[in-house]
Amino acid sequence: MTGSASTKAYRCPGCDQQILPATPHVVVWPENPSLLAAIGGGQSLDERRHWHTACWQRHR
């Protein structure tokens, strides 16, 4: 996400620090959706995670 598109704070699962509003970051969904998401016909918004870009690059 671009910084200007980000209006909420999120917690990065990579470093457990906050991603402040207006901070560019990466939004990811699991490769294999949960059963609940599959039944609903798509990826659940609850399954997405917001990562600092550098944390995501290290994680991959």
C-alpha positions in Angstrom: 0.0 0.0 0.0 1.1 3.5 -0.6 1.5 5.7 2.4 -1.3 8.0 1.3 -3.7 5.0 1.0 -3.0 3.8 4.5 -5.2 5.5 7.1 -5.1 3.1 10.0 -2.3 1.7 12.3 -1.6 -2.0 12.0 0.7 -4.5 13.9 3.4 -6.0 11.7 3.6 -9.8 12.4 7.3 -9.8 11.4 8.6 -7.4 14.1 5.4 -6.9 16.2 5.8 -3.1 15.9 3.1 -0.8 14.7 2.8 0.3 11.1 1.7 3.9 11.5 -0.9 5.6 9.2 0.6 7.0 6.0 3.5 4.4 6.1 3.9 2.4 2.9 3.6 -1.3 3.6 2.7 -4.7 2.1 -0.7 -6.4 2.5 -0.7 -10.2 2.1 -3.2 -13.1 2.2 -2.3 -16.7 2.8 -1.7 -18.9 -0.2 -4.3 -21.4 1.0 -7.5 -19.7 2.2 -9.2 -21.0 5.3 -12.3 -23.1 5.0 -14.4 -20.2 6.1 -13.0 -18.0 3.3 -13.5 -20.8 0.7 -17.2 -21.2 1.7 -17.6 -17.4 1.5 -16.4 -17.5 -2.1 -13.1 -15.6 -1.6 -10.3 -14.5 0.7 -11.6 -13.2 4.0 -10.4 -9.8 5.0 -9.7 -11.2 8.4 -7.0 -13.3 6.9 -5.0 -10.5 5.5 -1.8 -9.3 7.3 -0.1 -5.9 7.0 3.7 -6.1 7.0 6.5 -3.5 6.9 8.0 -3.9 3.5 11.5 -4.8 4.9 10.0 -7.3 7.3 8.1 -9.0 4.5 11.2 -9.2 2.3 13.1 -10.9 5.2 10.3 -13.3 5.8 10.0 -14.5 2.3 
